[in-house]
Amino acid sequence: MRSVLQRIATGPTMSTDLPREDARRAMELILAGRTDEVQAGIFLIALRMKRESDEELAGVLEAIRSGVTERELAVDDLLCLADPYDGYVRGTPVAPFLPAVLAACGVPTLSHGVPAMGPKFGVTHAQVLTAGGVGLPADADAAVRLLEDPACGWAYLDQHAIAPRLAALGSLRTRIVKRPCLTTLEVALCPFRPRVSRHLLTGFVHKAYPPVYAMLARVGGFDGAVIVRGVEGGVVPSLAQASRGYVSGADGEPVEFALEPAALGIVHTERAVPLPPLDVPIGSGVRPSSRPATDALARIATEAARTGLAALAGEPGPARDSLVYTGAVALYGLGRADTLVDGAAAVRAVLDDGRAEARFAQS
């Protein structure tokens, strides 16, 4: 660690990139608890400040994956949906309901995350699903049963059940304030190995990230990835503006495709499902030293559960359109639909006839 820190924490002009193996070994020491927290914090922040190389990211991901036990899954294909672990504060998130929709379209889907994560401390999948009455699986075996159940086909799993050594760094990540590379890497984890293929569905904001996520999907053992420029870095594109998505295959090279909501009959002035009225406004950017008020987060989670359940029950509006839009992107990116229009039609069908709602009820 001393050698590593001397190389990556020597200022903007003198710091050098680590070989992949050195990044992996350093992260393994941190995960094993063999370094003190000062060294661990310096390692993570120094990487971010100098900007991580692809080799460093790959090495750190390999170290994290070494602590993930992969279980065989008795389904042909699996989609791993990874929204930002630190959640949402600018809109009411409905992506937690997307796995049930995709399962109804014939795509077994796993989402994963944590109950809360800094520095943003936004509303997460776990909070929304809990507000919606879902009993979250306690461990990977419980998630396997849901994913393999032909009447269900979807599950949420907490990071503690996927990568416990990584989850144990949550407190450190909060105290170092800035997002470390772990924020980028944790989306590329999957504890299950289906019979044929597994794919990643994730989002981004900054234009440099599609090739990074495509590379990480390959290193993470995925057969491909669907990468979406979404609101707050999530998987749901803007409902009001054109966006873009990417598909990557076995070679890891992302191929861009255009996203235009109006082409799917989606017309809104708001980018996402609006926030409910809040007694304590949480703004468009949350400082790490001032977490959003707990009651405000609970209000958003409750509203997200209400609007998501209503969308599954057929209620029109931005929540339903978010599911239609993102579901279409996923089906098209996976090759399950020839066009985005075809994908949107498939999603509308499972919402209209109650199949998506029935899948959600099996959780």
C-alpha angles and dihedrals in degrees: 000000000000091000092046095050092047089058102043102033104054101102137278096297103035103042115105133201119258125236112252093251093053092050090050094049093047092051091047089056090051094047091048091053092242095129128060118250093253091061092043092051093047091050094053096043095042090054091051095045095052090038118250120260120227089251092053092048091048092049094050091047091051090053092051093046090053087071095049117096109212117211126201112251122207095223127091099232137019132193117204111206114201120184121178109294091219092061136213134311104161101058143013106270120226099166090100086074094052097085091062090049093050091046088056087053090056099264115118105219135195123194122190140185144114133279092249137355135182153261090038100027092195130160111293138199090257092055094048095045091048090051087050092057098256117149102221115224112260095213145359093273091059090049090050091056092053094046093048094045106102090211093055116023099174139079145169120225130190120234090240088068094045105040110004095176090055092046089054089066092065095103092048091050090054093050096050086057101204121084110264126209087268087077088064097039103047092070089065095065126106126170095197134076114201123202097257117010145344127203136192125231114191142142141232142188107196117068094231093068107074094076090043093054091044089054092046091050089056093047089045092059098254121145091219145334141231109210120190132192094228140171110283089358093297131128097262112091122218112283091209106042140047114262139168141239136196136215122203128189136191092303091058095231112137117226115203126227128182124249120204116168095202090060087065094046093260114137122168138145093214120074093219141002102302122249116256119248108286130199088208111041112216097196131209096293127034120208115224091234092058113048118200109268113270092233091053091052091047090051092052093046091050092049091047090053092048095048093042093051090046091052090052088051091055104264111151121229143087094312093057091043090051090055092045093048098045093040089053091051091051095047092047093046091050093049092247091120128039093217138012088249090057090048092051090050091052092051093047089052095056090045093048097048096043098247093123092048090050091052092051091051091058093064 
